[in-house]
Amino acid sequence: MATNLAIDDNLLKTALVIGGLKTKKDTVNLALDEFIQRRKRQEVIDLFGKIEFDKNYDYKKSRGKR
């Protein structure tokens, strides 16, 4: 999708150098991907201490016989 954005030149230049990528497009796509992954990891971290586990759950039983 073609999009026109006003992106801070200094941020983009710094991201190009740090990311080691050749194009602005690749840099922005990588930045968006990393942003999404970070947010997803934070969602998982936020679940710590909120999920109750069944102490009687037998994880070996769910593996099946080999």
Stockholm file with secondary structure:
# STOCKHOLM 1.0

chainA/1-66         MATNLAIDDNLLKTALVIGGLKTKKDTVNLALDEFIQRRKRQEVIDLFGKIEFDKNYDYKKSRGKR
#=GR chainA/1-66 SS CCCCCCCCHHHHHHHHHHHTCSCHHHHHHHHHHHHHHHHHHHHHHHHTTTSCCCTTCCTTGGGCCC
#=GC SS_cons        CCCCCCCCHHHHHHHHHHHTCSCHHHHHHHHHHHHHHHHHHHHHHHHTTTSCCCTTCCTTGGGCCC
//
